[in-house]
Amino acid sequence: MAEYNNRPNPDDRSDNVEKLQSKVFHTIQNMERAEESLAYTDSEEQKQAIEAKNERRRESIDAFRSELKDEAAYQRNNQDNQYK
């Protein structure tokens, strides 16, 4: 039987800022596309669903931006500590 090494992967936060920026960008794109689709939607039910989803997207964007600030601060602090 093979012996397994149960060590967790190291915490690599080096690209979190870029990943979060990408998520914000793509979420905004999805919101804009959904808004455009409203013009072609006849069903009131579908319109409400799109509007509700976009509201959840706005909340996600706020959360992404908050996390983005935290990650940027972490990276700044980490860089400052490297040069001490």
N, C-alpha and C positions, 0 to 999 in steps of 0.2 A: 504494500500500500504506500502511496506517495505521501511524503511529509509536506504539509502546507505551511507556508509562512503567513501568519495572520497579522501582519503589520499594515496599518492604514497608509494610504498614499499621503505624501506630504501636502500641506496646504499651499497650493500655488494660486495666488491671487493676482499674478502679474498682468493678466489680460482681462480682468473683470470689468474695468472701466470701458474698454472697447466693446466687450460683449453687451454691457448694459446700454451703451450708446446705440448699438445696432438694434437692440430690442425696442428702444424708444422710437427709432427711425422707422422700423418696420410696422410697429403698432400704429404710428401716425399714418403711414401709407394705407394700412388696412382701414382705418377710420375714414380717410378721404374716399377710398373706393366704395365703402359702404354708403357714404353720403351721396355719392354719384348714383349709386344703384337705386336710391329712393325715388329718383325721377322716373324710373321704369317699373316701379312696384305699384300695383293697383290695390293689393290687399292691405287693409288697415292693420290686420294682424301681423303681416310681414314687416310693415313699416315700424310698428311698435317693437317688434323683435330686434330690428336693426338698430333702432334708437337705444334700446336697453343694452344691447351688446356694445355700442359705442360708449355708453355711460360707463360700463365696466372697463372698457379700454382706457378711458380717461383716468379712472381710479388706478389702473395698472401703471399708466405712465407716471402718475404722481408717485407711486411706490418705487418705480424704477429710478426716478430722479432723486428721490431721497436716498436710495441705496447707492446711487452713483456718487452723491456727495460724500457718503461714508467711505466708499472705496477710494475716491480721490484723496481724501484726508489720510486714509491709511497708507496709501502709496507715498504721499508727501512725507509723512512721519517716518516711514520706513526708509526713504531715501536720506532724510536728515540723519537718521541713526547710523547709516552706513558710513557717513563721512566724519563721524566723531571719533 
